[in-house]
Amino acid sequence: MTGPSGTPRTPLIPLLTRLWQTALGVEGITPEENFFDLGGDSMTATAIATDIARETGTDTAVRLIFDHPTIGELADALAAVAR
C-alpha cells in the first residue's frame, strides 16, 4: 500500500508493520497480509492495540483490528479516526 513514489501512503504503515512483526513473531509482513492468517488472535490483537495507543497517543479499540485485519486497512481506519 504505497503512494505514487513507492513510499507508504501513510506513516502508520511502517509503525504497524513493526508492531505486528514483533507481536506475531513474523518477519517481512506486507500491508496486504491478514492478521488472522498470520496467527493473530484476540490476545495478540489486544497487545497490538495497546502498543498502537502507546506509540501514537491514540486510544485504539481492539475491534479495529478485527474489522480491518490487514495493515493497510488498519492504517486507513486509524487515519480516518484521527481526522
PDB file of N, CA, C and O in Angstrom:
ATOM      1  N   MET A   1       0.838  -1.146   0.000  1.00  0.00           N
ATOM      2  CA  MET A   1       0.000   0.000   0.000  1.00  0.00           C
ATOM      3  C   MET A   1       0.899   1.229   0.000  1.00  0.00           C
ATOM      4  O   MET A   1       1.182   1.828   1.037  1.00  0.00           O
ATOM      5  N   THR A   2       1.324   1.570  -1.179  1.00  0.00           N
ATOM      6  CA  THR A   2       2.232   2.693  -1.312  1.00  0.00           C
ATOM      7  C   THR A   2       1.626   3.758  -2.191  1.00  0.00           C
ATOM      8  O   THR A   2       0.715   3.509  -2.981  1.00  0.00           O
ATOM      9  N   GLY A   3       2.163   4.964  -2.029  1.00  0.00           N
ATOM     10  CA  GLY A   3       1.750   6.069  -2.867  1.00  0.00           C
ATOM     11  C   GLY A   3       2.475   6.016  -4.187  1.00  0.00           C
ATOM     12  O   GLY A   3       3.197   5.056  -4.459  1.00  0.00           O
ATOM     13  N   PRO A   4       2.296   7.042  -5.024  1.00  0.00           N
ATOM     14  CA  PRO A   4       2.903   7.056  -6.355  1.00  0.00           C
ATOM     15  C   PRO A   4       4.424   6.964  -6.339  1.00  0.00           C
ATOM     16  O   PRO A   4       5.016   6.434  -7.279  1.00  0.00           O
ATOM     17  N   SER A   5       5.061   7.466  -5.295  1.00  0.00           N
ATOM     18  CA  SER A   5       6.526   7.444  -5.247  1.00  0.00           C
ATOM     19  C   SER A   5       7.077   6.148  -4.674  1.00  0.00           C
ATOM     20  O   SER A   5       8.292   5.991  -4.556  1.00  0.00           O
ATOM     21  N   GLY A   6       6.193   5.214  -4.314  1.00  0.00           N
ATOM     22  CA  GLY A   6       6.644   3.954  -3.739  1.00  0.00           C
ATOM     23  C   GLY A   6       6.807   4.016  -2.232  1.00  0.00           C
ATOM     24  O   GLY A   6       7.192   3.024  -1.613  1.00  0.00           O
ATOM     25  N   THR A   7       6.524   5.161  -1.631  1.00  0.00           N
ATOM     26  CA  THR A   7       6.600   5.296  -0.185  1.00  0.00           C
ATOM     27  C   THR A   7       5.257   4.908   0.426  1.00  0.00           C
ATOM     28  O   THR A   7       4.231   4.965  -0.251  1.00  0.00           O
ATOM     29  N   PRO A   8       5.256   4.515   1.695  1.00  0.00           N
ATOM     30  CA  PRO A   8       3.981   4.167   2.321  1.00  0.00           C
ATOM     31  C   PRO A   8       2.999   5.322   2.229  1.00  0.00           C
ATOM     32  O   PRO A   8       3.373   6.481   2.405  1.00  0.00           O
ATOM     33  N   ARG A   9       1.728   4.997   1.949  1.00  0.00           N
ATOM     34  CA  ARG A   9       0.734   6.056   1.768  1.00  0.00           C
ATOM     35  C   ARG A   9       0.371   6.728   3.082  1.00  0.00           C
ATOM     36  O   ARG A   9      -0.250   7.791   3.082  1.00  0.00           O
ATOM     37  N   THR A  10       0.741   6.136   4.173  1.00  0.00           N
ATOM     38  CA  THR A  10       0.553   6.739   5.486  1.00  0.00           C
ATOM     39  C   THR A  10       1.745   6.371   6.355  1.00  0.00           C
ATOM     40  O   THR A  10       2.268   5.262   6.250  1.00  0.00           O
ATOM     41  N   PRO A  11       2.178   7.285   7.208  1.00  0.00           N
ATOM     42  CA  PRO A  11       3.311   6.961   8.083  1.00  0.00           C
ATOM     43  C   PRO A  11       2.983   5.867   9.093  1.00  0.00           C
ATOM     44  O   PRO A  11       3.879   5.364   9.771  1.00  0.00           O
ATOM     45  N   LEU A  12       1.726   5.496   9.200  1.00  0.00           N
ATOM     46  CA  LEU A  12       1.351   4.432  10.125  1.00  0.00           C
ATOM     47  C   LEU A  12       1.778   3.051   9.642  1.00  0.00           C
ATOM     48  O   LEU A  12       1.969   2.148  10.457  1.00  0.00           O
ATOM     49  N   ILE A  13       1.930   2.872   8.350  1.00  0.00           N
ATOM     50  CA  ILE A  13       2.250   1.535   7.828  1.00  0.00           C
ATOM     51  C   ILE A  13       3.571   0.996   8.386  1.00  0.00           C
ATOM     52  O   ILE A  13       3.593  -0.144   8.851  1.00  0.00           O
ATOM     53  N   PRO A  14       4.672   1.755   8.363  1.00  0.00           N
ATOM     54  CA  PRO A  14       5.900   1.213   8.958  1.00  0.00           C
ATOM     55  C   PRO A  14       5.752   0.919  10.455  1.00  0.00           C
ATOM     56  O   PRO A  14       6.278  -0.081  10.944  1.00  0.00           O
ATOM     57  N   LEU A  15       5.044   1.778  11.175  1.00  0.00           N
ATOM     58  CA  LEU A  15       4.816   1.549  12.603  1.00  0.00           C
ATOM     59  C   LEU A  15       4.007   0.280  12.818  1.00  0.00           C
ATOM     60  O   LEU A  15       4.392  -0.573  13.617  1.00  0.00           O
ATOM     61  N   LEU A  16       2.897   0.147  12.118  1.00  0.00           N
ATOM     62  CA  LEU A  16       2.059  -1.042  12.271  1.00  0.00           C
ATOM     63  C   LEU A  16       2.800  -2.306  11.863  1.00  0.00           C
ATOM     64  O   LEU A  16       2.661  -3.345  12.507  1.00  0.00           O
ATOM     65  N   THR A  17       3.577  -2.224  10.808  1.00  0.00           N
ATOM     66  CA  THR A  17       4.360  -3.386  10.373  1.00  0.00           C
ATOM     67  C   THR A  17       5.307  -3.829  11.479  1.00  0.00           C
ATOM     68  O   THR A  17       5.394  -5.017  11.789  1.00  0.00           O
ATOM     69  N   ARG A  18       6.008  -2.883  12.067  1.00  0.00           N
ATOM     70  CA  ARG A  18       6.945  -3.202  13.159  1.00  0.00           C
ATOM     71  C   ARG A  18       6.207  -3.827  14.340  1.00  0.00           C
ATOM     72  O   ARG A  18       6.655  -4.832  14.891  1.00  0.00           O
ATOM     73  N   LEU A  19       5.077  -3.235  14.730  1.00  0.00           N
ATOM     74  CA  LEU A  19       4.320  -3.763  15.871  1.00  0.00           C
ATOM     75  C   LEU A  19       3.782  -5.161  15.595  1.00  0.00           C
ATOM     76  O   LEU A  19       3.847  -6.032  16.463  1.00  0.00           O
ATOM     77  N   TRP A  20       3.252  -5.383  14.396  1.00  0.00           N
ATOM     78  CA  TRP A  20       2.730  -6.709  14.048  1.00  0.00           C
ATOM     79  C   TRP A  20       3.856  -7.735  14.014  1.00  0.00           C
ATOM     80  O   TRP A  20       3.701  -8.837  14.539  1.00  0.00           O
ATOM     81  N   GLN A  21       4.982  -7.388  13.406  1.00  0.00           N
ATOM     82  CA  GLN A  21       6.103  -8.339  13.315  1.00  0.00           C
ATOM     83  C   GLN A  21       6.578  -8.735  14.706  1.00  0.00           C
ATOM     84  O   GLN A  21       6.865  -9.906  14.956  1.00  0.00           O
ATOM     85  N   THR A  22       6.662  -7.771  15.605  1.00  0.00           N
ATOM     86  CA  THR A  22       7.095  -8.062  16.969  1.00  0.00           C
ATOM     87  C   THR A  22       6.074  -8.932  17.694  1.00  0.00           C
ATOM     88  O   THR A  22       6.436  -9.941  18.299  1.00  0.00           O
ATOM     89  N   ALA A  23       4.809  -8.550  17.638  1.00  0.00           N
ATOM     90  CA  ALA A  23       3.764  -9.272  18.371  1.00  0.00           C
ATOM     91  C   ALA A  23       3.530 -10.680  17.826  1.00  0.00           C
ATOM     92  O   ALA A  23       3.274 -11.616  18.584  1.00  0.00           O
ATOM     93  N   LEU A  24       3.620 -10.818  16.507  1.00  0.00           N
ATOM     94  CA  LEU A  24       3.337 -12.110  15.877  1.00  0.00           C
ATOM     95  C   LEU A  24       4.580 -12.981  15.712  1.00  0.00           C
ATOM     96  O   LEU A  24       4.472 -14.179  15.450  1.00  0.00           O
ATOM     97  N   GLY A  25       5.758 -12.380  15.865  1.00  0.00           N
ATOM     98  CA  GLY A  25       6.990 -13.135  15.668  1.00  0.00           C
ATOM     99  C   GLY A  25       7.202 -13.541  14.223  1.00  0.00           C
ATOM    100  O   GLY A  25       7.779 -14.591  13.939  1.00  0.00           O
ATOM    101  N   VAL A  26       6.730 -12.698  13.307  1.00  0.00           N
ATOM    102  CA  VAL A  26       6.830 -12.975  11.871  1.00  0.00           C
ATOM    103  C   VAL A  26       7.536 -11.804  11.206  1.00  0.00           C
ATOM    104  O   VAL A  26       7.153 -10.654  11.420  1.00  0.00           O
ATOM    105  N   GLU A  27       8.544 -12.071  10.416  1.00  0.00           N
ATOM    106  CA  GLU A  27       9.265 -11.026   9.685  1.00  0.00           C
ATOM    107  C   GLU A  27       8.692 -10.878   8.279  1.00  0.00           C
ATOM    108  O   GLU A  27       8.091 -11.809   7.743  1.00  0.00           O
ATOM    109  N   GLY A  28       8.881  -9.716   7.697  1.00  0.00           N
ATOM    110  CA  GLY A  28       8.520  -9.490   6.303  1.00  0.00           C
ATOM    111  C   GLY A  28       7.033  -9.400   6.027  1.00  0.00           C
ATOM    112  O   GLY A  28       6.591  -9.718   4.923  1.00  0.00           O
ATOM    113  N   ILE A  29       6.253  -8.974   7.009  1.00  0.00           N
ATOM    114  CA  ILE A  29       4.808  -8.843   6.804  1.00  0.00           C
ATOM    115  C   ILE A  29       4.539  -7.695   5.834  1.00  0.00           C
ATOM    116  O   ILE A  29       5.131  -6.621   5.945  1.00  0.00           O
ATOM    117  N   THR A  30       3.642  -7.936   4.887  1.00  0.00           N
ATOM    118  CA  THR A  30       3.254  -6.890   3.936  1.00  0.00           C
ATOM    119  C   THR A  30       1.921  -6.274   4.376  1.00  0.00           C
ATOM    120  O   THR A  30       1.184  -6.885   5.150  1.00  0.00           O
ATOM    121  N   PRO A  31       1.611  -5.074   3.890  1.00  0.00           N
ATOM    122  CA  PRO A  31       0.359  -4.413   4.281  1.00  0.00           C
ATOM    123  C   PRO A  31      -0.909  -5.151   3.865  1.00  0.00           C
ATOM    124  O   PRO A  31      -1.992  -4.845   4.365  1.00  0.00           O
ATOM    125  N   GLU A  32      -0.791  -6.115   2.960  1.00  0.00           N
ATOM    126  CA  GLU A  32      -1.966  -6.836   2.476  1.00  0.00           C
ATOM    127  C   GLU A  32      -2.230  -8.141   3.221  1.00  0.00           C
ATOM    128  O   GLU A  32      -3.280  -8.754   3.025  1.00  0.00           O
ATOM    129  N   GLU A  33      -1.310  -8.576   4.063  1.00  0.00           N
ATOM    130  CA  GLU A  33      -1.480  -9.863   4.743  1.00  0.00           C
ATOM    131  C   GLU A  33      -2.484  -9.748   5.884  1.00  0.00           C
ATOM    132  O   GLU A  33      -2.535  -8.743   6.593  1.00  0.00           O
ATOM    133  N   ASN A  34      -3.276 -10.797   6.041  1.00  0.00           N
ATOM    134  CA  ASN A  34      -4.337 -10.820   7.032  1.00  0.00           C
ATOM    135  C   ASN A  34      -3.787 -11.208   8.404  1.00  0.00           C
ATOM    136  O   ASN A  34      -3.055 -12.188   8.542  1.00  0.00           O
ATOM    137  N   PHE A  35      -4.149 -10.430   9.398  1.00  0.00           N
ATOM    138  CA  PHE A  35      -3.723 -10.638  10.781  1.00  0.00           C
ATOM    139  C   PHE A  35      -3.998 -12.067  11.244  1.00  0.00           C
ATOM    140  O   PHE A  35      -3.137 -12.695  11.861  1.00  0.00           O
ATOM    141  N   PHE A  36      -5.175 -12.577  10.955  1.00  0.00           N
ATOM    142  CA  PHE A  36      -5.560 -13.900  11.428  1.00  0.00           C
ATOM    143  C   PHE A  36      -4.845 -15.010  10.665  1.00  0.00           C
ATOM    144  O   PHE A  36      -4.537 -16.054  11.240  1.00  0.00           O
ATOM    145  N   ASP A  37      -4.579 -14.797   9.379  1.00  0.00           N
ATOM    146  CA  ASP A  37      -3.815 -15.772   8.599  1.00  0.00           C
ATOM    147  C   ASP A  37      -2.378 -15.875   9.097  1.00  0.00           C
ATOM    148  O   ASP A  37      -1.725 -16.903   8.918  1.00  0.00           O
ATOM    149  N   LEU A  38      -1.889 -14.809   9.722  1.00  0.00           N
ATOM    150  CA  LEU A  38      -0.530 -14.791  10.259  1.00  0.00           C
ATOM    151  C   LEU A  38      -0.454 -15.385  11.663  1.00  0.00           C
ATOM    152  O   LEU A  38       0.620 -15.421  12.264  1.00  0.00           O
ATOM    153  N   GLY A  39      -1.584 -15.848  12.185  1.00  0.00           N
ATOM    154  CA  GLY A  39      -1.611 -16.460  13.510  1.00  0.00           C
ATOM    155  C   GLY A  39      -2.121 -15.548  14.606  1.00  0.00           C
ATOM    156  O   GLY A  39      -2.043 -15.890  15.786  1.00  0.00           O
ATOM    157  N   GLY A  40      -2.645 -14.386  14.230  1.00  0.00           N
ATOM    158  CA  GLY A  40      -3.159 -13.449  15.220  1.00  0.00           C
ATOM    159  C   GLY A  40      -4.422 -13.959  15.892  1.00  0.00           C
ATOM    160  O   GLY A  40      -5.221 -14.675  15.288  1.00  0.00           O
ATOM    161  N   ASP A  41      -4.586 -13.578  17.148  1.00  0.00           N
ATOM    162  CA  ASP A  41      -5.780 -13.929  17.909  1.00  0.00           C
ATOM    163  C   ASP A  41      -6.167 -12.741  18.787  1.00  0.00           C
ATOM    164  O   ASP A  41      -5.557 -11.675  18.696  1.00  0.00           O
ATOM    165  N   SER A  42      -7.169 -12.918  19.627  1.00  0.00           N
ATOM    166  CA  SER A  42      -7.662 -11.799  20.433  1.00  0.00           C
ATOM    167  C   SER A  42      -6.611 -11.280  21.407  1.00  0.00           C
ATOM    168  O   SER A  42      -6.543 -10.075  21.651  1.00  0.00           O
ATOM    169  N   MET A  43      -5.807 -12.149  21.957  1.00  0.00           N
ATOM    170  CA  MET A  43      -4.759 -11.715  22.891  1.00  0.00           C
ATOM    171  C   MET A  43      -3.705 -10.873  22.170  1.00  0.00           C
ATOM    172  O   MET A  43      -3.263  -9.845  22.682  1.00  0.00           O
ATOM    173  N   THR A  44      -3.316 -11.316  20.992  1.00  0.00           N
ATOM    174  CA  THR A  44      -2.329 -10.569  20.210  1.00  0.00           C
ATOM    175  C   THR A  44      -2.915  -9.242  19.750  1.00  0.00           C
ATOM    176  O   THR A  44      -2.223  -8.225  19.754  1.00  0.00           O
ATOM    177  N   ALA A  45      -4.178  -9.243  19.355  1.00  0.00           N
ATOM    178  CA  ALA A  45      -4.837  -8.002  18.937  1.00  0.00           C
ATOM    179  C   ALA A  45      -4.873  -6.998  20.087  1.00  0.00           C
ATOM    180  O   ALA A  45      -4.665  -5.803  19.879  1.00  0.00           O
ATOM    181  N   THR A  46      -5.136  -7.483  21.291  1.00  0.00           N
ATOM    182  CA  THR A  46      -5.150  -6.607  22.462  1.00  0.00           C
ATOM    183  C   THR A  46      -3.771  -6.008  22.704  1.00  0.00           C
ATOM    184  O   THR A  46      -3.646  -4.817  22.989  1.00  0.00           O
ATOM    185  N   ALA A  47      -2.747  -6.831  22.589  1.00  0.00           N
ATOM    186  CA  ALA A  47      -1.379  -6.338  22.777  1.00  0.00           C
ATOM    187  C   ALA A  47      -1.022  -5.296  21.721  1.00  0.00           C
ATOM    188  O   ALA A  47      -0.413  -4.274  22.038  1.00  0.00           O
ATOM    189  N   ILE A  48      -1.396  -5.549  20.479  1.00  0.00           N
ATOM    190  CA  ILE A  48      -1.094  -4.603  19.397  1.00  0.00           C
ATOM    191  C   ILE A  48      -1.863  -3.300  19.601  1.00  0.00           C
ATOM    192  O   ILE A  48      -1.305  -2.219  19.408  1.00  0.00           O
ATOM    193  N   ALA A  49      -3.129  -3.386  19.986  1.00  0.00           N
ATOM    194  CA  ALA A  49      -3.920  -2.170  20.230  1.00  0.00           C
ATOM    195  C   ALA A  49      -3.285  -1.335  21.338  1.00  0.00           C
ATOM    196  O   ALA A  49      -3.244  -0.108  21.249  1.00  0.00           O
ATOM    197  N   THR A  50      -2.792  -1.995  22.376  1.00  0.00           N
ATOM    198  CA  THR A  50      -2.105  -1.293  23.461  1.00  0.00           C
ATOM    199  C   THR A  50      -0.835  -0.631  22.955  1.00  0.00           C
ATOM    200  O   THR A  50      -0.541   0.511  23.309  1.00  0.00           O
ATOM    201  N   ASP A  51      -0.080  -1.345  22.125  1.00  0.00           N
ATOM    202  CA  ASP A  51       1.155  -0.793  21.557  1.00  0.00           C
ATOM    203  C   ASP A  51       0.866   0.401  20.648  1.00  0.00           C
ATOM    204  O   ASP A  51       1.594   1.394  20.679  1.00  0.00           O
ATOM    205  N   ILE A  52      -0.189   0.311  19.845  1.00  0.00           N
ATOM    206  CA  ILE A  52      -0.557   1.426  18.962  1.00  0.00           C
ATOM    207  C   ILE A  52      -0.895   2.654  19.806  1.00  0.00           C
ATOM    208  O   ILE A  52      -0.449   3.760  19.503  1.00  0.00           O
ATOM    209  N   ALA A  53      -1.677   2.459  20.856  1.00  0.00           N
ATOM    210  CA  ALA A  53      -2.055   3.571  21.733  1.00  0.00           C
ATOM    211  C   ALA A  53      -0.816   4.195  22.370  1.00  0.00           C
ATOM    212  O   ALA A  53      -0.706   5.419  22.452  1.00  0.00           O
ATOM    213  N   ARG A  54       0.109   3.363  22.818  1.00  0.00           N
ATOM    214  CA  ARG A  54       1.338   3.862  23.445  1.00  0.00           C
ATOM    215  C   ARG A  54       2.183   4.651  22.448  1.00  0.00           C
ATOM    216  O   ARG A  54       2.710   5.711  22.785  1.00  0.00           O
ATOM    217  N   GLU A  55       2.313   4.144  21.237  1.00  0.00           N
ATOM    218  CA  GLU A  55       3.177   4.769  20.227  1.00  0.00           C
ATOM    219  C   GLU A  55       2.570   6.026  19.610  1.00  0.00           C
ATOM    220  O   GLU A  55       3.295   6.950  19.240  1.00  0.00           O
ATOM    221  N   THR A  56       1.243   6.065  19.497  1.00  0.00           N
ATOM    222  CA  THR A  56       0.600   7.180  18.789  1.00  0.00           C
ATOM    223  C   THR A  56      -0.152   8.139  19.703  1.00  0.00           C
ATOM    224  O   THR A  56      -0.487   9.253  19.299  1.00  0.00           O
ATOM    225  N   GLY A  57      -0.417   7.709  20.930  1.00  0.00           N
ATOM    226  CA  GLY A  57      -1.214   8.536  21.821  1.00  0.00           C
ATOM    227  C   GLY A  57      -2.693   8.508  21.479  1.00  0.00           C
ATOM    228  O   GLY A  57      -3.470   9.313  21.993  1.00  0.00           O
ATOM    229  N   THR A  58      -3.083   7.584  20.610  1.00  0.00           N
ATOM    230  CA  THR A  58      -4.473   7.446  20.183  1.00  0.00           C
ATOM    231  C   THR A  58      -5.064   6.194  20.811  1.00  0.00           C
ATOM    232  O   THR A  58      -4.516   5.102  20.660  1.00  0.00           O
ATOM    233  N   ASP A  59      -6.175   6.345  21.511  1.00  0.00           N
ATOM    234  CA  ASP A  59      -6.850   5.185  22.081  1.00  0.00           C
ATOM    235  C   ASP A  59      -7.341   4.312  20.930  1.00  0.00           C
ATOM    236  O   ASP A  59      -8.140   4.753  20.103  1.00  0.00           O
ATOM    237  N   THR A  60      -6.865   3.086  20.883  1.00  0.00           N
ATOM    238  CA  THR A  60      -7.177   2.194  19.769  1.00  0.00           C
ATOM    239  C   THR A  60      -8.005   1.016  20.260  1.00  0.00           C
ATOM    240  O   THR A  60      -7.558   0.247  21.110  1.00  0.00           O
ATOM    241  N   ALA A  61      -9.201   0.878  19.730  1.00  0.00           N
ATOM    242  CA  ALA A  61     -10.068  -0.229  20.105  1.00  0.00           C
ATOM    243  C   ALA A  61      -9.591  -1.506  19.420  1.00  0.00           C
ATOM    244  O   ALA A  61      -9.253  -1.503  18.237  1.00  0.00           O
ATOM    245  N   VAL A  62      -9.570  -2.579  20.172  1.00  0.00           N
ATOM    246  CA  VAL A  62      -9.194  -3.882  19.621  1.00  0.00           C
ATOM    247  C   VAL A  62     -10.093  -4.223  18.437  1.00  0.00           C
ATOM    248  O   VAL A  62      -9.661  -4.876  17.487  1.00  0.00           O
ATOM    249  N   ARG A  63     -11.330  -3.781  18.501  1.00  0.00           N
ATOM    250  CA  ARG A  63     -12.298  -4.072  17.431  1.00  0.00           C
ATOM    251  C   ARG A  63     -11.799  -3.594  16.068  1.00  0.00           C
ATOM    252  O   ARG A  63     -12.112  -4.204  15.045  1.00  0.00           O
ATOM    253  N   LEU A  64     -11.022  -2.501  16.048  1.00  0.00           N
ATOM    254  CA  LEU A  64     -10.487  -2.004  14.770  1.00  0.00           C
ATOM    255  C   LEU A  64      -9.640  -3.063  14.075  1.00  0.00           C
ATOM    256  O   LEU A  64      -9.682  -3.192  12.851  1.00  0.00           O
ATOM    257  N   ILE A  65      -8.877  -3.815  14.849  1.00  0.00           N
ATOM    258  CA  ILE A  65      -8.027  -4.856  14.259  1.00  0.00           C
ATOM    259  C   ILE A  65      -8.897  -5.973  13.686  1.00  0.00           C
ATOM    260  O   ILE A  65      -8.595  -6.509  12.620  1.00  0.00           O
ATOM    261  N   PHE A  66      -9.967  -6.323  14.383  1.00  0.00           N
ATOM    262  CA  PHE A  66     -10.873  -7.353  13.880  1.00  0.00           C
ATOM    263  C   PHE A  66     -11.608  -6.882  12.630  1.00  0.00           C
ATOM    264  O   PHE A  66     -11.816  -7.659  11.697  1.00  0.00           O
ATOM    265  N   ASP A  67     -11.997  -5.617  12.612  1.00  0.00           N
ATOM    266  CA  ASP A  67     -12.740  -5.076  11.469  1.00  0.00           C
ATOM    267  C   ASP A  67     -11.851  -4.729  10.280  1.00  0.00           C
ATOM    268  O   ASP A  67     -12.321  -4.684   9.143  1.00  0.00           O
ATOM    269  N   HIS A  68     -10.576  -4.487  10.537  1.00  0.00           N
ATOM    270  CA  HIS A  68      -9.611  -4.096   9.494  1.00  0.00           C
ATOM    271  C   HIS A  68      -8.358  -4.958   9.668  1.00  0.00           C
ATOM    272  O   HIS A  68      -7.351  -4.481  10.191  1.00  0.00           O
ATOM    273  N   PRO A  69      -8.409  -6.228   9.234  1.00  0.00           N
ATOM    274  CA  PRO A  69      -7.377  -7.194   9.579  1.00  0.00           C
ATOM    275  C   PRO A  69      -6.093  -7.176   8.740  1.00  0.00           C
ATOM    276  O   PRO A  69      -5.280  -8.096   8.836  1.00  0.00           O
ATOM    277  N   THR A  70      -5.906  -6.142   7.925  1.00  0.00           N
ATOM    278  CA  THR A  70      -4.611  -6.005   7.252  1.00  0.00           C
ATOM    279  C   THR A  70      -3.992  -4.688   7.707  1.00  0.00           C
ATOM    280  O   THR A  70      -4.698  -3.787   8.157  1.00  0.00           O
ATOM    281  N   ILE A  71      -2.696  -4.582   7.590  1.00  0.00           N
ATOM    282  CA  ILE A  71      -2.011  -3.357   7.989  1.00  0.00           C
ATOM    283  C   ILE A  71      -2.520  -2.172   7.175  1.00  0.00           C
ATOM    284  O   ILE A  71      -2.737  -1.091   7.722  1.00  0.00           O
ATOM    285  N   GLY A  72      -2.710  -2.367   5.884  1.00  0.00           N
ATOM    286  CA  GLY A  72      -3.191  -1.284   5.034  1.00  0.00           C
ATOM    287  C   GLY A  72      -4.567  -0.797   5.444  1.00  0.00           C
ATOM    288  O   GLY A  72      -4.806   0.407   5.541  1.00  0.00           O
ATOM    289  N   GLU A  73      -5.478  -1.742   5.687  1.00  0.00           N
ATOM    290  CA  GLU A  73      -6.832  -1.373   6.101  1.00  0.00           C
ATOM    291  C   GLU A  73      -6.824  -0.698   7.467  1.00  0.00           C
ATOM    292  O   GLU A  73      -7.526   0.289   7.685  1.00  0.00           O
ATOM    293  N   LEU A  74      -6.026  -1.237   8.382  1.00  0.00           N
ATOM    294  CA  LEU A  74      -5.955  -0.676   9.728  1.00  0.00           C
ATOM    295  C   LEU A  74      -5.354   0.726   9.705  1.00  0.00           C
ATOM    296  O   LEU A  74      -5.824   1.616  10.414  1.00  0.00           O
ATOM    297  N   ALA A  75      -4.323   0.924   8.900  1.00  0.00           N
ATOM    298  CA  ALA A  75      -3.714   2.255   8.780  1.00  0.00           C
ATOM    299  C   ALA A  75      -4.734   3.266   8.275  1.00  0.00           C
ATOM    300  O   ALA A  75      -4.809   4.383   8.788  1.00  0.00           O
ATOM    301  N   ASP A  76      -5.516   2.883   7.275  1.00  0.00           N
ATOM    302  CA  ASP A  76      -6.556   3.778   6.752  1.00  0.00           C
ATOM    303  C   ASP A  76      -7.603   4.087   7.824  1.00  0.00           C
ATOM    304  O   ASP A  76      -8.029   5.233   7.969  1.00  0.00           O
ATOM    305  N   ALA A  77      -8.013   3.067   8.569  1.00  0.00           N
ATOM    306  CA  ALA A  77      -9.023   3.262   9.615  1.00  0.00           C
ATOM    307  C   ALA A  77      -8.495   4.168  10.724  1.00  0.00           C
ATOM    308  O   ALA A  77      -9.210   5.049  11.202  1.00  0.00           O
ATOM    309  N   LEU A  78      -7.253   3.955  11.130  1.00  0.00           N
ATOM    310  CA  LEU A  78      -6.664   4.800  12.172  1.00  0.00           C
ATOM    311  C   LEU A  78      -6.509   6.237  11.701  1.00  0.00           C
ATOM    312  O   LEU A  78      -6.728   7.174  12.468  1.00  0.00           O
ATOM    313  N   ALA A  79      -6.133   6.409  10.446  1.00  0.00           N
ATOM    314  CA  ALA A  79      -6.002   7.763   9.893  1.00  0.00           C
ATOM    315  C   ALA A  79      -7.360   8.454   9.865  1.00  0.00           C
ATOM    316  O   ALA A  79      -7.451   9.649  10.145  1.00  0.00           O
ATOM    317  N   ALA A  80      -8.415   7.717   9.531  1.00  0.00           N
ATOM    318  CA  ALA A  80      -9.760   8.296   9.493  1.00  0.00           C
ATOM    319  C   ALA A  80     -10.229   8.689  10.892  1.00  0.00           C
ATOM    320  O   ALA A  80     -10.870   9.725  11.064  1.00  0.00           O
ATOM    321  N   VAL A  81      -9.911   7.866  11.889  1.00  0.00           N
ATOM    322  CA  VAL A  81     -10.289   8.166  13.269  1.00  0.00           C
ATOM    323  C   VAL A  81      -9.558   9.418  13.757  1.00  0.00           C
ATOM    324  O   VAL A  81     -10.117  10.216  14.509  1.00  0.00           O
ATOM    325  N   ALA A  82      -8.321   9.581  13.330  1.00  0.00           N
ATOM    326  CA  ALA A  82      -7.502  10.716  13.775  1.00  0.00           C
ATOM    327  C   ALA A  82      -7.947  12.037  13.163  1.00  0.00           C
ATOM    328  O   ALA A  82      -7.615  13.100  13.687  1.00  0.00           O
ATOM    329  N   ARG A  83      -8.688  11.987  12.072  1.00  0.00           N
ATOM    330  CA  ARG A  83      -9.114  13.233  11.402  1.00  0.00           C
ATOM    331  C   ARG A  83     -10.134  13.977  12.188  1.00  0.00           C
ATOM    332  O   ARG A  83     -10.589  15.038  11.760  1.00  0.00           O
TER     333      ARG A  83
END
